[in-house]
Amino acid sequence: MMQPTYIRAVHSARRIATRAAICLAASAAVLALPGLPLAPRALASQNVSDLLSAGDRESVARRANAALGHYEQAVQAEPKSYAALWKAAREAVDLGEFEKNSETRAALYGRATDYARRAVLANPSDAEGHFQLSRAVGRTALAANPRERVKYAVEVRAEALKALQLQPKHPGALHVLGVWNAEVMRLNGFSRAMAKTFLGGQVLGSASWPEAVRYLEASVVVEPNRLVHHLDLARIYRDAGRPNEARAAYQAALRAPLQDANDDQYRKSADEELKKLR
């Protein structure tokens, strides 16, 4: 006997719903199976995260070379990863600072500058990229000719000021500006005049020892346990003719814990310079 049309329709709908439920259950079971490969995009994201974590562990352990390797792999996996770019810049500068081979040192600073510029492009509204760019360019300037050095000095100051605009108490940017003022003041008067008159370095005229002291003292307040802040503050006190304060800052540097890649060298410098202080 033929079933009414509406009954056949109901049975058909039930069969369709049952098949759909079975398919959904099967899909859920497949997704829950262990060991299945992730989609390429998810896999890349997980890989970058793992590489960043590995780099962070090496950086905390003060193994800059290993840390840089992980961060550079993360950059290769994700070229616009802001964290990978600025952290790679940081480690490259650290490695370059005490590198004895001039070509290797220049190459490290070049890599650091490139990574930092790309970090700023990836995230211009965060202070860390601007700070790392000011730091990398500042190191590059040390090997430049006088005309290029002035150009670099202007960029170093501008990037550090931008970092402070975004994060007013950024300790690294405060440090850079303190050292910037000190380095300009360490030039002899003739060199500063030549730079301002012929090299377009009018901004150098804003430098002073009081500004150098102000910025470095501020960085120490924000990060009182960072050795390099105390060391550079001691050097500024020394060169500004304040030996008693320089002595206290050197002693603070010697008491500071080792936490940065180059702290062993910084501590050695603090000890040697303190012994020479008059």
Order of alpha helices (4+ residues) and beta strands (2+ residues): alpha-alpha-alpha-alpha-alpha-alpha-alpha-alpha-alpha-alpha-alpha-alpha-alpha
